[in-house]
Amino acid sequence: MRPALLVAVMSIVTILLRFLPFWVFRGWTPAYISYLGRVLPPAIIGMLVIYCLKDISFAARPFGLPELIAGACVVGMQAWKRNS
């Protein structure tokens, strides 16, 4: 009974958090929310890239080659398809 209650509460909270902005800003969006919507996605992607590449060792084998190849593939696919 207790795990089902926890799952139900977490589900309700998640649904409320997803729908709350649409309910609060029904017909209009404040300028700072629009700004954050434009700026945050590239900033988050940049932070994730830095986090993923922070432990590369260029002094030891394989000299960061797998990470660089994977990064080049991602950049190439993004440039080709224009769809993240």
N, CA, C and O atoms as a Maestro MAE file, in Angstrom:
{
 s_m_m2io_version
 :::
 2.0.0
}

f_m_ct {
 s_m_title
 :::
 protein
 m_atom[336] {
  # First column is atom index #
  i_m_mmod_type
  r_m_x_coord
  r_m_y_coord
  r_m_z_coord
  i_m_residue_number
  s_m_chain_name
  s_m_pdb_residue_name
  s_m_pdb_atom_name
  i_m_atomic_number
  :::
  1 25 0.835 -1.209 0.000 1 A "MET " " N  " 7
  2 3 0.000 0.000 0.000 1 A "MET " " CA " 6
  3 2 0.865 1.253 0.000 1 A "MET " " C  " 6
  4 15 0.581 2.204 -0.729 1 A "MET " " O  " 8
  5 25 1.904 1.262 0.802 2 A "ARG " " N  " 7
  6 3 2.735 2.447 0.925 2 A "ARG " " CA " 6
  7 2 3.463 2.799 -0.383 2 A "ARG " " C  " 6
  8 15 3.479 3.973 -0.753 2 A "ARG " " O  " 8
  9 25 4.071 1.828 -1.105 3 A "PRO " " N  " 7
  10 3 4.710 2.201 -2.377 3 A "PRO " " CA " 6
  11 2 3.720 2.762 -3.399 3 A "PRO " " C  " 6
  12 15 4.059 3.669 -4.160 3 A "PRO " " O  " 8
  13 25 2.512 2.231 -3.419 4 A "ALA " " N  " 7
  14 3 1.514 2.742 -4.353 4 A "ALA " " CA " 6
  15 2 1.143 4.187 -4.007 4 A "ALA " " C  " 6
  16 15 0.939 5.012 -4.898 4 A "ALA " " O  " 8
  17 25 1.059 4.483 -2.719 5 A "LEU " " N  " 7
  18 3 0.753 5.844 -2.290 5 A "LEU " " CA " 6
  19 2 1.883 6.793 -2.679 5 A "LEU " " C  " 6
  20 15 1.627 7.909 -3.130 5 A "LEU " " O  " 8
  21 25 3.121 6.360 -2.507 6 A "LEU " " N  " 7
  22 3 4.258 7.192 -2.889 6 A "LEU " " CA " 6
  23 2 4.254 7.468 -4.391 6 A "LEU " " C  " 6
  24 15 4.485 8.600 -4.818 6 A "LEU " " O  " 8
  25 25 3.997 6.447 -5.180 7 A "VAL " " N  " 7
  26 3 3.951 6.623 -6.630 7 A "VAL " " CA " 6
  27 2 2.817 7.563 -7.011 7 A "VAL " " C  " 6
  28 15 2.983 8.402 -7.897 7 A "VAL " " O  " 8
  29 25 1.686 7.439 -6.367 8 A "ALA " " N  " 7
  30 3 0.554 8.314 -6.665 8 A "ALA " " CA " 6
  31 2 0.868 9.768 -6.314 8 A "ALA " " C  " 6
  32 15 0.566 10.670 -7.094 8 A "ALA " " O  " 8
  33 25 1.463 9.998 -5.163 9 A "VAL " " N  " 7
  34 3 1.808 11.366 -4.762 9 A "VAL " " CA " 6
  35 2 2.849 11.953 -5.700 9 A "VAL " " C  " 6
  36 15 2.722 13.105 -6.114 9 A "VAL " " O  " 8
  37 25 3.885 11.179 -6.048 10 A "MET " " N  " 7
  38 3 4.908 11.670 -6.966 10 A "MET " " CA " 6
  39 2 4.317 11.963 -8.342 10 A "MET " " C  " 6
  40 15 4.716 12.926 -8.996 10 A "MET " " O  " 8
  41 25 3.380 11.148 -8.779 11 A "SER " " N  " 7
  42 3 2.740 11.376 -10.075 11 A "SER " " CA " 6
  43 2 1.931 12.668 -10.067 11 A "SER " " C  " 6
  44 15 2.002 13.457 -11.010 11 A "SER " " O  " 8
  45 25 1.178 12.878 -9.024 12 A "ILE " " N  " 7
  46 3 0.356 14.087 -8.924 12 A "ILE " " CA " 6
  47 2 1.237 15.331 -8.878 12 A "ILE " " C  " 6
  48 15 0.953 16.320 -9.554 12 A "ILE " " O  " 8
  49 25 2.298 15.285 -8.087 13 A "VAL " " N  " 7
  50 3 3.205 16.437 -8.002 13 A "VAL " " CA " 6
  51 2 3.853 16.698 -9.357 13 A "VAL " " C  " 6
  52 15 3.960 17.851 -9.773 13 A "VAL " " O  " 8
  53 25 4.283 15.662 -10.042 14 A "THR " " N  " 7
  54 3 4.897 15.834 -11.361 14 A "THR " " CA " 6
  55 2 3.912 16.448 -12.348 14 A "THR " " C  " 6
  56 15 4.271 17.363 -13.089 14 A "THR " " O  " 8
  57 25 2.690 15.963 -12.365 15 A "ILE " " N  " 7
  58 3 1.670 16.500 -13.270 15 A "ILE " " CA " 6
  59 2 1.385 17.960 -12.939 15 A "ILE " " C  " 6
  60 15 1.259 18.785 -13.845 15 A "ILE " " O  " 8
  61 25 1.282 18.289 -11.653 16 A "LEU " " N  " 7
  62 3 1.037 19.678 -11.268 16 A "LEU " " CA " 6
  63 2 2.186 20.584 -11.684 16 A "LEU " " C  " 6
  64 15 1.959 21.694 -12.166 16 A "LEU " " O  " 8
  65 25 3.411 20.122 -11.503 17 A "LEU " " N  " 7
  66 3 4.555 20.942 -11.892 17 A "LEU " " CA " 6
  67 2 4.620 21.144 -13.405 17 A "LEU " " C  " 6
  68 15 5.073 22.189 -13.871 17 A "LEU " " O  " 8
  69 25 4.174 20.160 -14.164 18 A "ARG " " N  " 7
  70 3 4.172 20.300 -15.623 18 A "ARG " " CA " 6
  71 2 3.085 21.258 -16.094 18 A "ARG " " C  " 6
  72 15 3.313 22.029 -17.026 18 A "ARG " " O  " 8
  73 25 1.917 21.227 -15.476 19 A "PHE " " N  " 7
  74 3 0.794 22.042 -15.938 19 A "PHE " " CA " 6
  75 2 0.690 23.400 -15.260 19 A "PHE " " C  " 6
  76 15 -0.031 24.274 -15.744 19 A "PHE " " O  " 8
  77 25 1.386 23.593 -14.163 20 A "LEU " " N  " 7
  78 3 1.288 24.850 -13.423 20 A "LEU " " CA " 6
  79 2 1.666 26.072 -14.256 20 A "LEU " " C  " 6
  80 15 0.931 27.058 -14.214 20 A "LEU " " O  " 8
  81 25 2.772 26.068 -15.013 21 A "PRO " " N  " 7
  82 3 3.078 27.262 -15.823 21 A "PRO " " CA " 6
  83 2 1.994 27.581 -16.853 21 A "PRO " " C  " 6
  84 15 1.706 28.753 -17.095 21 A "PRO " " O  " 8
  85 25 1.395 26.570 -17.456 22 A "PHE " " N  " 7
  86 3 0.326 26.814 -18.430 22 A "PHE " " CA " 6
  87 2 -0.919 27.378 -17.751 22 A "PHE " " C  " 6
  88 15 -1.656 28.162 -18.349 22 A "PHE " " O  " 8
  89 25 -1.146 26.984 -16.527 23 A "TRP " " N  " 7
  90 3 -2.315 27.468 -15.795 23 A "TRP " " CA " 6
  91 2 -2.085 28.886 -15.289 23 A "TRP " " C  " 6
  92 15 -3.001 29.708 -15.318 23 A "TRP " " O  " 8
  93 25 -0.857 29.188 -14.819 24 A "VAL " " N  " 7
  94 3 -0.560 30.516 -14.279 24 A "VAL " " CA " 6
  95 2 -0.501 31.556 -15.390 24 A "VAL " " C  " 6
  96 15 -1.061 32.643 -15.251 24 A "VAL " " O  " 8
  97 25 0.178 31.230 -16.500 25 A "PHE " " N  " 7
  98 3 0.343 32.169 -17.606 25 A "PHE " " CA " 6
  99 2 -0.595 31.780 -18.745 25 A "PHE " " C  " 6
  100 15 -0.134 31.423 -19.829 25 A "PHE " " O  " 8
  101 25 -1.877 31.843 -18.516 26 A "ARG " " N  " 7
  102 3 -2.865 31.327 -19.472 26 A "ARG " " CA " 6
  103 2 -2.732 31.892 -20.870 26 A "ARG " " C  " 6
  104 15 -2.540 31.120 -21.810 26 A "ARG " " O  " 8
  105 25 -2.823 33.187 -21.056 27 A "GLY " " N  " 7
  106 3 -2.813 33.731 -22.406 27 A "GLY " " CA " 6
  107 2 -1.582 34.555 -22.721 27 A "GLY " " C  " 6
  108 15 -1.395 34.981 -23.860 27 A "GLY " " O  " 8
  109 25 -0.734 34.786 -21.715 28 A "TRP " " N  " 7
  110 3 0.416 35.658 -21.931 28 A "TRP " " CA " 6
  111 2 1.638 35.044 -21.273 28 A "TRP " " C  " 6
  112 15 1.530 34.274 -20.319 28 A "TRP " " O  " 8
  113 25 2.793 35.397 -21.795 29 A "THR " " N  " 7
  114 3 4.046 34.913 -21.235 29 A "THR " " CA " 6
  115 2 4.911 36.115 -20.894 29 A "THR " " C  " 6
  116 15 5.163 36.960 -21.753 29 A "THR " " O  " 8
  117 25 5.370 36.203 -19.649 30 A "PRO " " N  " 7
  118 3 6.243 37.331 -19.283 30 A "PRO " " CA " 6
  119 2 7.536 37.313 -20.101 30 A "PRO " " C  " 6
  120 15 7.978 36.266 -20.574 30 A "PRO " " O  " 8
  121 25 8.122 38.485 -20.253 31 A "ALA " " N  " 7
  122 3 9.325 38.625 -21.081 31 A "ALA " " CA " 6
  123 2 10.481 37.800 -20.529 31 A "ALA " " C  " 6
  124 15 11.247 37.216 -21.295 31 A "ALA " " O  " 8
  125 25 10.615 37.748 -19.203 32 A "TYR " " N  " 7
  126 3 11.750 36.991 -18.641 32 A "TYR " " CA " 6
  127 2 11.577 35.495 -18.837 32 A "TYR " " C  " 6
  128 15 12.576 34.782 -18.932 32 A "TYR " " O  " 8
  129 25 10.371 34.997 -18.901 33 A "ILE " " N  " 7
  130 3 10.151 33.571 -19.176 33 A "ILE " " CA " 6
  131 2 10.522 33.266 -20.629 33 A "ILE " " C  " 6
  132 15 11.136 32.237 -20.911 33 A "ILE " " O  " 8
  133 25 10.152 34.154 -21.545 34 A "SER " " N  " 7
  134 3 10.533 33.969 -22.947 34 A "SER " " CA " 6
  135 2 12.047 34.024 -23.106 34 A "SER " " C  " 6
  136 15 12.628 33.252 -23.868 34 A "SER " " O  " 8
  137 25 12.687 34.952 -22.374 35 A "TYR " " N  " 7
  138 3 14.146 35.054 -22.419 35 A "TYR " " CA " 6
  139 2 14.788 33.767 -21.916 35 A "TYR " " C  " 6
  140 15 15.707 33.249 -22.550 35 A "TYR " " O  " 8
  141 25 14.324 33.252 -20.803 36 A "LEU " " N  " 7
  142 3 14.871 32.005 -20.274 36 A "LEU " " CA " 6
  143 2 14.632 30.841 -21.232 36 A "LEU " " C  " 6
  144 15 15.481 29.957 -21.352 36 A "LEU " " O  " 8
  145 25 13.506 30.831 -21.905 37 A "GLY " " N  " 7
  146 3 13.224 29.784 -22.872 37 A "GLY " " CA " 6
  147 2 14.160 29.817 -24.066 37 A "GLY " " C  " 6
  148 15 14.426 28.782 -24.677 37 A "GLY " " O  " 8
  149 25 14.664 31.005 -24.405 38 A "ARG " " N  " 7
  150 3 15.624 31.132 -25.509 38 A "ARG " " CA " 6
  151 2 17.046 30.834 -25.061 38 A "ARG " " C  " 6
  152 15 17.815 30.234 -25.813 38 A "ARG " " O  " 8
  153 25 17.411 31.242 -23.853 39 A "VAL " " N  " 7
  154 3 18.804 31.209 -23.411 39 A "VAL " " CA " 6
  155 2 19.182 29.911 -22.709 39 A "VAL " " C  " 6
  156 15 20.296 29.421 -22.894 39 A "VAL " " O  " 8
  157 25 18.295 29.350 -21.917 40 A "LEU " " N  " 7
  158 3 18.659 28.195 -21.091 40 A "LEU " " CA " 6
  159 2 18.983 26.920 -21.872 40 A "LEU " " C  " 6
  160 15 19.944 26.245 -21.501 40 A "LEU " " O  " 8
  161 25 18.260 26.544 -22.915 41 A "PRO " " N  " 7
  162 3 18.617 25.298 -23.592 41 A "PRO " " CA " 6
  163 2 20.058 25.252 -24.114 41 A "PRO " " C  " 6
  164 15 20.743 24.258 -23.870 41 A "PRO " " O  " 8
  165 25 20.556 26.287 -24.826 42 A "PRO " " N  " 7
  166 3 21.958 26.227 -25.239 42 A "PRO " " CA " 6
  167 2 22.923 26.230 -24.057 42 A "PRO " " C  " 6
  168 15 23.964 25.575 -24.107 42 A "PRO " " O  " 8
  169 25 22.589 26.961 -22.996 43 A "ALA " " N  " 7
  170 3 23.464 26.999 -21.825 43 A "ALA " " CA " 6
  171 2 23.537 25.632 -21.157 43 A "ALA " " C  " 6
  172 15 24.612 25.207 -20.733 43 A "ALA " " O  " 8
  173 25 22.422 24.948 -21.060 44 A "ILE " " N  " 7
  174 3 22.403 23.623 -20.438 44 A "ILE " " CA " 6
  175 2 23.172 22.627 -21.298 44 A "ILE " " C  " 6
  176 15 23.927 21.810 -20.770 44 A "ILE " " O  " 8
  177 25 22.991 22.685 -22.611 45 A "ILE " " N  " 7
  178 3 23.735 21.791 -23.503 45 A "ILE " " CA " 6
  179 2 25.230 22.056 -23.372 45 A "ILE " " C  " 6
  180 15 26.023 21.117 -23.310 45 A "ILE " " O  " 8
  181 25 25.620 23.322 -23.330 46 A "GLY " " N  " 7
  182 3 27.032 23.659 -23.160 46 A "GLY " " CA " 6
  183 2 27.604 23.119 -21.866 46 A "GLY " " C  " 6
  184 15 28.718 22.594 -21.851 46 A "GLY " " O  " 8
  185 25 26.860 23.242 -20.783 47 A "MET " " N  " 7
  186 3 27.326 22.699 -19.499 47 A "MET " " CA " 6
  187 2 27.432 21.179 -19.542 47 A "MET " " C  " 6
  188 15 28.363 20.612 -18.970 47 A "MET " " O  " 8
  189 25 26.504 20.520 -20.202 48 A "LEU " " N  " 7
  190 3 26.571 19.067 -20.320 48 A "LEU " " CA " 6
  191 2 27.778 18.621 -21.144 48 A "LEU " " C  " 6
  192 15 28.420 17.623 -20.816 48 A "LEU " " O  " 8
  193 25 28.085 19.350 -22.201 49 A "VAL " " N  " 7
  194 3 29.254 19.017 -23.017 49 A "VAL " " CA " 6
  195 2 30.525 19.181 -22.201 49 A "VAL " " C  " 6
  196 15 31.398 18.313 -22.229 49 A "VAL " " O  " 8
  197 25 30.636 20.283 -21.477 50 A "ILE " " N  " 7
  198 3 31.816 20.493 -20.637 50 A "ILE " " CA " 6
  199 2 31.927 19.408 -19.577 50 A "ILE " " C  " 6
  200 15 33.018 18.894 -19.328 50 A "ILE " " O  " 8
  201 25 30.814 19.056 -18.954 51 A "TYR " " N  " 7
  202 3 30.835 18.010 -17.937 51 A "TYR " " CA " 6
  203 2 31.270 16.665 -18.526 51 A "TYR " " C  " 6
  204 15 32.035 15.931 -17.899 51 A "TYR " " O  " 8
  205 25 30.793 16.346 -19.709 52 A "CYS " " N  " 7
  206 3 31.130 15.059 -20.332 52 A "CYS " " CA " 6
  207 2 32.580 15.003 -20.794 52 A "CYS " " C  " 6
  208 15 33.172 13.924 -20.819 52 A "CYS " " O  " 8
  209 25 33.160 16.133 -21.158 53 A "LEU " " N  " 7
  210 3 34.507 16.141 -21.691 53 A "LEU " " CA " 6
  211 2 35.573 16.547 -20.667 53 A "LEU " " C  " 6
  212 15 36.747 16.658 -21.021 53 A "LEU " " O  " 8
  213 25 35.190 16.767 -19.413 54 A "LYS " " N  " 7
  214 3 36.129 17.287 -18.419 54 A "LYS " " CA " 6
  215 2 37.201 16.296 -18.014 54 A "LYS " " C  " 6
  216 15 38.276 16.724 -17.594 54 A "LYS " " O  " 8
  217 25 36.975 15.021 -18.115 55 A "ASP " " N  " 7
  218 3 37.934 14.022 -17.659 55 A "ASP " " CA " 6
  219 2 38.741 13.382 -18.782 55 A "ASP " " C  " 6
  220 15 39.358 12.336 -18.580 55 A "ASP " " O  " 8
  221 25 38.744 13.988 -19.950 56 A "ILE " " N  " 7
  222 3 39.511 13.432 -21.061 56 A "ILE " " CA " 6
  223 2 40.999 13.640 -20.778 56 A "ILE " " C  " 6
  224 15 41.427 14.726 -20.386 56 A "ILE " " O  " 8
  225 25 41.763 12.591 -20.981 57 A "SER " " N  " 7
  226 3 43.206 12.681 -20.824 57 A "SER " " CA " 6
  227 2 43.841 12.615 -22.213 57 A "SER " " C  " 6
  228 15 43.804 11.586 -22.888 57 A "SER " " O  " 8
  229 25 44.422 13.743 -22.615 58 A "PHE " " N  " 7
  230 3 45.078 13.778 -23.912 58 A "PHE " " CA " 6
  231 2 46.510 13.244 -23.841 58 A "PHE " " C  " 6
  232 15 47.174 13.113 -24.869 58 A "PHE " " O  " 8
  233 25 46.989 12.936 -22.631 59 A "ALA " " N  " 7
  234 3 48.355 12.459 -22.450 59 A "ALA " " CA " 6
  235 2 48.454 10.937 -22.491 59 A "ALA " " C  " 6
  236 15 49.545 10.399 -22.679 59 A "ALA " " O  " 8
  237 25 47.345 10.241 -22.320 60 A "ALA " " N  " 7
  238 3 47.368 8.771 -22.287 60 A "ALA " " CA " 6
  239 2 46.474 8.229 -23.384 60 A "ALA " " C  " 6
  240 15 45.564 8.904 -23.865 60 A "ALA " " O  " 8
  241 25 46.759 6.985 -23.768 61 A "ARG " " N  " 7
  242 3 45.931 6.349 -24.783 61 A "ARG " " CA " 6
  243 2 44.511 6.272 -24.330 61 A "ARG " " C  " 6
  244 15 44.299 6.076 -23.133 61 A "ARG " " O  " 8
  245 25 43.544 6.404 -25.144 62 A "PRO " " N  " 7
  246 3 43.494 6.675 -26.587 62 A "PRO " " CA " 6
  247 2 43.503 8.157 -26.922 62 A "PRO " " C  " 6
  248 15 43.026 8.546 -27.988 62 A "PRO " " O  " 8
  249 25 44.040 9.003 -26.029 63 A "PHE " " N  " 7
  250 3 44.258 10.430 -26.290 63 A "PHE " " CA " 6
  251 2 42.964 11.195 -26.567 63 A "PHE " " C  " 6
  252 15 42.982 12.194 -27.286 63 A "PHE " " O  " 8
  253 25 41.864 10.748 -26.015 64 A "GLY " " N  " 7
  254 3 40.593 11.444 -26.197 64 A "GLY " " CA " 6
  255 2 39.966 11.249 -27.563 64 A "GLY " " C  " 6
  256 15 39.009 11.937 -27.918 64 A "GLY " " O  " 8
  257 25 40.502 10.315 -28.326 65 A "LEU " " N  " 7
  258 3 40.002 10.105 -29.689 65 A "LEU " " CA " 6
  259 2 38.536 9.645 -29.736 65 A "LEU " " C  " 6
  260 15 37.780 10.165 -30.556 65 A "LEU " " O  " 8
  261 25 38.099 8.691 -28.893 66 A "PRO " " N  " 7
  262 3 36.678 8.295 -28.953 66 A "PRO " " CA " 6
  263 2 35.723 9.455 -28.656 66 A "PRO " " C  " 6
  264 15 34.686 9.591 -29.305 66 A "PRO " " O  " 8
  265 25 36.077 10.285 -27.680 67 A "GLU " " N  " 7
  266 3 35.214 11.420 -27.340 67 A "GLU " " CA " 6
  267 2 35.181 12.446 -28.458 67 A "GLU " " C  " 6
  268 15 34.129 13.009 -28.759 67 A "GLU " " O  " 8
  269 25 36.335 12.691 -29.075 68 A "LEU " " N  " 7
  270 3 36.381 13.652 -30.175 68 A "LEU " " CA " 6
  271 2 35.624 13.145 -31.400 68 A "LEU " " C  " 6
  272 15 34.960 13.926 -32.082 68 A "LEU " " O  " 8
  273 25 35.715 11.860 -31.684 69 A "ILE " " N  " 7
  274 3 34.962 11.283 -32.807 69 A "ILE " " CA " 6
  275 2 33.466 11.365 -32.540 69 A "ILE " " C  " 6
  276 15 32.694 11.738 -33.424 69 A "ILE " " O  " 8
  277 25 33.054 11.018 -31.323 70 A "ALA " " N  " 7
  278 3 31.635 11.098 -30.975 70 A "ALA " " CA " 6
  279 2 31.130 12.536 -31.053 70 A "ALA " " C  " 6
  280 15 30.037 12.781 -31.562 70 A "ALA " " O  " 8
  281 25 31.914 13.483 -30.556 71 A "GLY " " N  " 7
  282 3 31.522 14.886 -30.626 71 A "GLY " " CA " 6
  283 2 31.411 15.373 -32.054 71 A "GLY " " C  " 6
  284 15 30.490 16.117 -32.391 71 A "GLY " " O  " 8
  285 25 32.364 14.949 -32.913 72 A "ALA " " N  " 7
  286 3 32.311 15.342 -34.321 72 A "ALA " " CA " 6
  287 2 31.080 14.754 -35.007 72 A "ALA " " C  " 6
  288 15 30.465 15.409 -35.848 72 A "ALA " " O  " 8
  289 25 30.722 13.522 -34.651 73 A "CYS " " N  " 7
  290 3 29.514 12.909 -35.229 73 A "CYS " " CA " 6
  291 2 28.258 13.673 -34.821 73 A "CYS " " C  " 6
  292 15 27.369 13.902 -35.641 73 A "CYS " " O  " 8
  293 25 28.188 14.064 -33.551 74 A "VAL " " N  " 7
  294 3 27.015 14.809 -33.078 74 A "VAL " " CA " 6
  295 2 26.929 16.155 -33.768 74 A "VAL " " C  " 6
  296 15 25.853 16.555 -34.213 74 A "VAL " " O  " 8
  297 25 28.054 16.866 -33.866 75 A "VAL " " N  " 7
  298 3 28.051 18.173 -34.524 75 A "VAL " " CA " 6
  299 2 27.705 18.012 -36.005 75 A "VAL " " C  " 6
  300 15 26.954 18.816 -36.557 75 A "VAL " " O  " 8
  301 25 28.247 16.984 -36.646 76 A "GLY " " N  " 7
  302 3 27.937 16.750 -38.055 76 A "GLY " " CA " 6
  303 2 26.476 16.435 -38.290 76 A "GLY " " C  " 6
  304 15 25.877 16.947 -39.236 76 A "GLY " " O  " 8
  305 25 25.893 15.605 -37.448 77 A "MET " " N  " 7
  306 3 24.466 15.280 -37.582 77 A "MET " " CA " 6
  307 2 23.596 16.515 -37.329 77 A "MET " " C  " 6
  308 15 22.590 16.720 -38.008 77 A "MET " " O  " 8
  309 25 23.992 17.339 -36.342 78 A "GLN " " N  " 7
  310 3 23.229 18.553 -36.049 78 A "GLN " " CA " 6
  311 2 23.286 19.508 -37.236 78 A "GLN " " C  " 6
  312 15 22.277 20.106 -37.610 78 A "GLN " " O  " 8
  313 25 24.469 19.648 -37.824 79 A "ALA " " N  " 7
  314 3 24.610 20.548 -38.980 79 A "ALA " " CA " 6
  315 2 23.857 20.008 -40.194 79 A "ALA " " C  " 6
  316 15 23.306 20.778 -40.981 79 A "ALA " " O  " 8
  317 25 23.835 18.704 -40.340 80 A "TRP " " N  " 7
  318 3 23.179 18.098 -41.497 80 A "TRP " " CA " 6
  319 2 21.666 18.136 -41.367 80 A "TRP " " C  " 6
  320 15 20.973 18.566 -42.290 80 A "TRP " " O  " 8
  321 25 21.146 17.690 -40.226 81 A "LYS " " N  " 7
  322 3 19.694 17.575 -40.065 81 A "LYS " " CA " 6
  323 2 19.020 18.821 -39.502 81 A "LYS " " C  " 6
  324 15 17.810 18.991 -39.655 81 A "LYS " " O  " 8
  325 25 19.800 19.704 -38.844 82 A "ARG " " N  " 7
  326 3 19.239 20.890 -38.201 82 A "ARG " " CA " 6
  327 2 18.128 20.532 -37.219 82 A "ARG " " C  " 6
  328 15 17.121 21.233 -37.118 82 A "ARG " " O  " 8
  329 25 18.327 19.431 -36.499 83 A "ASN " " N  " 7
  330 3 17.315 18.960 -35.555 83 A "ASN " " CA " 6
  331 2 18.026 18.254 -34.404 83 A "ASN " " C  " 6
  332 15 18.677 17.227 -34.598 83 A "ASN " " O  " 8
  333 25 17.897 18.804 -33.236 84 A "SER " " N  " 7
  334 3 18.585 18.192 -32.104 84 A "SER " " CA " 6
  335 2 17.826 16.986 -31.591 84 A "SER " " C  " 6
  336 15 18.262 16.344 -30.635 84 A "SER " " O  " 8
  :::
 }
 m_bond[335] {
  # First column is bond index #
  i_m_from
  i_m_to
  i_m_order
  :::
  1 1 2 1
  2 2 3 1
  3 3 4 2
  4 3 5 1
  5 5 6 1
  6 6 7 1
  7 7 8 2
  8 7 9 1
  9 9 10 1
  10 10 11 1
  11 11 12 2
  12 11 13 1
  13 13 14 1
  14 14 15 1
  15 15 16 2
  16 15 17 1
  17 17 18 1
  18 18 19 1
  19 19 20 2
  20 19 21 1
  21 21 22 1
  22 22 23 1
  23 23 24 2
  24 23 25 1
  25 25 26 1
  26 26 27 1
  27 27 28 2
  28 27 29 1
  29 29 30 1
  30 30 31 1
  31 31 32 2
  32 31 33 1
  33 33 34 1
  34 34 35 1
  35 35 36 2
  36 35 37 1
  37 37 38 1
  38 38 39 1
  39 39 40 2
  40 39 41 1
  41 41 42 1
  42 42 43 1
  43 43 44 2
  44 43 45 1
  45 45 46 1
  46 46 47 1
  47 47 48 2
  48 47 49 1
  49 49 50 1
  50 50 51 1
  51 51 52 2
  52 51 53 1
  53 53 54 1
  54 54 55 1
  55 55 56 2
  56 55 57 1
  57 57 58 1
  58 58 59 1
  59 59 60 2
  60 59 61 1
  61 61 62 1
  62 62 63 1
  63 63 64 2
  64 63 65 1
  65 65 66 1
  66 66 67 1
  67 67 68 2
  68 67 69 1
  69 69 70 1
  70 70 71 1
  71 71 72 2
  72 71 73 1
  73 73 74 1
  74 74 75 1
  75 75 76 2
  76 75 77 1
  77 77 78 1
  78 78 79 1
  79 79 80 2
  80 79 81 1
  81 81 82 1
  82 82 83 1
  83 83 84 2
  84 83 85 1
  85 85 86 1
  86 86 87 1
  87 87 88 2
  88 87 89 1
  89 89 90 1
  90 90 91 1
  91 91 92 2
  92 91 93 1
  93 93 94 1
  94 94 95 1
  95 95 96 2
  96 95 97 1
  97 97 98 1
  98 98 99 1
  99 99 100 2
  100 99 101 1
  101 101 102 1
  102 102 103 1
  103 103 104 2
  104 103 105 1
  105 105 106 1
  106 106 107 1
  107 107 108 2
  108 107 109 1
  109 109 110 1
  110 110 111 1
  111 111 112 2
  112 111 113 1
  113 113 114 1
  114 114 115 1
  115 115 116 2
  116 115 117 1
  117 117 118 1
  118 118 119 1
  119 119 120 2
  120 119 121 1
  121 121 122 1
  122 122 123 1
  123 123 124 2
  124 123 125 1
  125 125 126 1
  126 126 127 1
  127 127 128 2
  128 127 129 1
  129 129 130 1
  130 130 131 1
  131 131 132 2
  132 131 133 1
  133 133 134 1
  134 134 135 1
  135 135 136 2
  136 135 137 1
  137 137 138 1
  138 138 139 1
  139 139 140 2
  140 139 141 1
  141 141 142 1
  142 142 143 1
  143 143 144 2
  144 143 145 1
  145 145 146 1
  146 146 147 1
  147 147 148 2
  148 147 149 1
  149 149 150 1
  150 150 151 1
  151 151 152 2
  152 151 153 1
  153 153 154 1
  154 154 155 1
  155 155 156 2
  156 155 157 1
  157 157 158 1
  158 158 159 1
  159 159 160 2
  160 159 161 1
  161 161 162 1
  162 162 163 1
  163 163 164 2
  164 163 165 1
  165 165 166 1
  166 166 167 1
  167 167 168 2
  168 167 169 1
  169 169 170 1
  170 170 171 1
  171 171 172 2
  172 171 173 1
  173 173 174 1
  174 174 175 1
  175 175 176 2
  176 175 177 1
  177 177 178 1
  178 178 179 1
  179 179 180 2
  180 179 181 1
  181 181 182 1
  182 182 183 1
  183 183 184 2
  184 183 185 1
  185 185 186 1
  186 186 187 1
  187 187 188 2
  188 187 189 1
  189 189 190 1
  190 190 191 1
  191 191 192 2
  192 191 193 1
  193 193 194 1
  194 194 195 1
  195 195 196 2
  196 195 197 1
  197 197 198 1
  198 198 199 1
  199 199 200 2
  200 199 201 1
  201 201 202 1
  202 202 203 1
  203 203 204 2
  204 203 205 1
  205 205 206 1
  206 206 207 1
  207 207 208 2
  208 207 209 1
  209 209 210 1
  210 210 211 1
  211 211 212 2
  212 211 213 1
  213 213 214 1
  214 214 215 1
  215 215 216 2
  216 215 217 1
  217 217 218 1
  218 218 219 1
  219 219 220 2
  220 219 221 1
  221 221 222 1
  222 222 223 1
  223 223 224 2
  224 223 225 1
  225 225 226 1
  226 226 227 1
  227 227 228 2
  228 227 229 1
  229 229 230 1
  230 230 231 1
  231 231 232 2
  232 231 233 1
  233 233 234 1
  234 234 235 1
  235 235 236 2
  236 235 237 1
  237 237 238 1
  238 238 239 1
  239 239 240 2
  240 239 241 1
  241 241 242 1
  242 242 243 1
  243 243 244 2
  244 243 245 1
  245 245 246 1
  246 246 247 1
  247 247 248 2
  248 247 249 1
  249 249 250 1
  250 250 251 1
  251 251 252 2
  252 251 253 1
  253 253 254 1
  254 254 255 1
  255 255 256 2
  256 255 257 1
  257 257 258 1
  258 258 259 1
  259 259 260 2
  260 259 261 1
  261 261 262 1
  262 262 263 1
  263 263 264 2
  264 263 265 1
  265 265 266 1
  266 266 267 1
  267 267 268 2
  268 267 269 1
  269 269 270 1
  270 270 271 1
  271 271 272 2
  272 271 273 1
  273 273 274 1
  274 274 275 1
  275 275 276 2
  276 275 277 1
  277 277 278 1
  278 278 279 1
  279 279 280 2
  280 279 281 1
  281 281 282 1
  282 282 283 1
  283 283 284 2
  284 283 285 1
  285 285 286 1
  286 286 287 1
  287 287 288 2
  288 287 289 1
  289 289 290 1
  290 290 291 1
  291 291 292 2
  292 291 293 1
  293 293 294 1
  294 294 295 1
  295 295 296 2
  296 295 297 1
  297 297 298 1
  298 298 299 1
  299 299 300 2
  300 299 301 1
  301 301 302 1
  302 302 303 1
  303 303 304 2
  304 303 305 1
  305 305 306 1
  306 306 307 1
  307 307 308 2
  308 307 309 1
  309 309 310 1
  310 310 311 1
  311 311 312 2
  312 311 313 1
  313 313 314 1
  314 314 315 1
  315 315 316 2
  316 315 317 1
  317 317 318 1
  318 318 319 1
  319 319 320 2
  320 319 321 1
  321 321 322 1
  322 322 323 1
  323 323 324 2
  324 323 325 1
  325 325 326 1
  326 326 327 1
  327 327 328 2
  328 327 329 1
  329 329 330 1
  330 330 331 1
  331 331 332 2
  332 331 333 1
  333 333 334 1
  334 334 335 1
  335 335 336 2
  :::
 }
}
